[in-house]
């Protein structure tokens, strides 16, 4: 039987792998995380401008509606009658006095709605 033939190669033996800084300097740096695409939110609808609505009372300078104004007058008329002790007087006169007082307070801005 023929003897085992050995092949000679001209290749140099591989260098041993190094560890530490030398190994990491040649290694590829990890890829930076991909930035998520920024999505702009949909544009908000334009804010509606405040439109001065005509007063429900039809009276200029009154910042309250007709129902609220009537409630103020009703309470004021009650207190006018109470000051009198609910004796005598006229409910319509109390109402008219209360109406004048509430209108004055609303016009002066002293009564907060």
Helices and strands as residue ranges (DSSP letters): H 21-26, H 66-83, H 91-108
